Amino acid sequence: MSECLVLVVEDDPQIRFALKLILEDMGHRVLAAGSLAEALELAGETDKLDAIVADYRLKDRETGVMVIDRLRQHYGEALNAVILTGETGPDRLKELAERGIEVLHKPVPVDRLEKKVNGFCAEAHDHEGKAPPQRPDHPPPS
């Protein structure tokens, strides 16, 4: 099984912990941060990220978009990212679409998160000839 490295950015510690557990259960390695500074620090410890899962609104007027923009400067514009949000305003959704940031609306069903992140990982590993990780209770597709 090929591992994907996913960065979770969520300022609520309980939600951050839950997302980390869910993604690890899917077979991914997970770095979890509560702020832009933490995300940059964790990302600085690795040469590659496969995906970012970030809350839109973070503390201290930070946003998940800020995190994604900064990490794309380092890892490249092709870094896949999804914002988790309750925002439904057309201006906000347009802004995210223009930046190539996908959106999942809260509450996010686990199967939708799994499909999105596994898709990101498949893209990230295509050039390496690797498959995305499979959850232990899900056999690889034939």
C-alpha positions in Angstrom: 0.0 0.0 0.0 1.3 3.4 -1.0 1.0 6.1 1.6 -0.2 9.7 1.0 0.8 12.5 3.2 -2.1 14.8 4.0 -1.9 18.1 5.9 -5.0 18.9 8.0 -5.5 22.5 9.1 -8.3 23.1 11.5 -8.3 25.4 14.5 -10.8 23.4 16.6 -8.7 20.8 18.4 -11.5 18.2 18.6 -12.4 18.5 14.9 -8.7 18.5 14.0 -8.2 15.3 16.0 -11.3 13.6 14.5 -10.1 14.5 10.9 -6.7 13.1 11.7 -8.2 9.8 13.0 -10.5 9.5 10.0 -7.8 10.1 7.4 -5.4 7.7 9.2 -8.1 5.1 9.2 -8.2 5.5 5.5 -4.5 4.6 5.3 -3.0 8.1 5.0 -0.2 9.7 7.0 -1.5 12.9 8.5 0.1 16.1 9.7 -2.3 18.2 11.7 -2.0 21.9 12.4 -4.2 24.5 14.1 -2.9 27.6 12.3 -1.0 29.0 9.4 2.3 29.1 11.4 1.9 25.5 12.6 1.1 24.3 9.0 4.2 26.0 7.7 6.3 24.5 10.4 5.0 21.0 9.8 5.3 21.3 6.1 8.9 22.5 6.5 9.7 19.1 7.9 8.8 17.2 4.7 9.7 17.6 1.0 6.4 16.5 -0.3 2.7 16.8 0.5 0.0 15.0 -1.4 -3.0 17.0 -0.3 -4.3 19.7 2.1 -7.6 19.5 3.9 -8.3 22.8 5.6 -11.1 24.6 7.4 -12.0 27.9 5.7 -12.1 30.0 8.9 -9.2 29.7 11.2 -8.4 31.9 14.3 -6.8 35.3 14.2 -8.4 36.2 10.8 -6.5 33.4 9.1 -8.1 31.2 6.5 -7.4 27.9 4.9 -7.0 29.7 1.6 -4.0 31.6 3.1 -2.5 28.2 4.1 -3.0 26.7 0.7 -1.6 29.8 -1.1 1.5 29.7 1.0 2.1 26.0 0.6 1.5 26.1 -3.1 4.3 28.7 -3.3 6.6 26.1 -1.8 5.3 22.8 -3.3 3.8 24.1 -6.6 0.4 25.1 -7.9 -0.5 21.5 -8.6 -0.8 20.7 -4.8 -4.3 19.4 -4.3 -6.4 21.1 -1.7 -10.0 21.0 -0.3 -11.6 23.5 1.9 -14.2 22.4 4.4 -16.8 25.1 5.0 -20.3 26.0 5.9 -20.0 29.1 3.6 -22.3 29.0 0.6 -22.1 32.5 -0.6 -21.5 32.7 -4.4 -18.6 35.2 -4.1 -16.7 32.9 -1.7 -17.3 29.8 -3.8 -16.2 31.7 -7.0 -13.0 32.8 -5.2 -12.2 29.3 -4.3 -13.0 27.9 -7.7 -10.7 30.6 -9.3 -7.9 29.5 -7.1 -8.4 25.8 -8.0 -9.5 24.9 -4.5 -12.2 22.4 -4.2 -14.9 22.7 -1.5 -16.8 20.2 0.7 -19.7 21.7 2.6 -20.1 20.9 6.3 -21.1 18.6 7.7 -18.9 16.5 5.4 -19.9 12.8 5.1 -16.9 10.6 5.6 -17.4 8.8 2.3 -17.2 12.1 0.4 -14.0 13.1 2.2 -12.5 9.7 1.5 -13.4 9.9 -2.2 -11.9 13.4 -2.5 -8.7 12.7 -0.6 -8.1 9.3 -2.4 -8.6 11.1 -5.7 -6.1 13.7 -4.8 -3.6 10.9 -3.7 -4.2 9.0 -7.0 -3.3 12.2 -8.9 -0.2 12.9 -6.8 1.0 9.3 -7.3 0.2 8.9 -10.9 3.6 10.1 -12.0 5.2 7.7 -9.6 3.1 4.7 -10.7 1.7 4.2 -7.2 -1.9 3.6 -6.2 -3.6 5.5 -3.4 -3.8 3.8 -0.1 -6.8 1.5 0.6 -8.5 1.4 3.9 -7.6 -1.8 5.7 -11.3 -3.0 5.5 -11.5 -2.2 1.7 -9.6 -4.5 -0.7 -7.8 -2.9 -3.6 -10.0 -2.5 -6.8 -9.5 -5.2 -9.4 
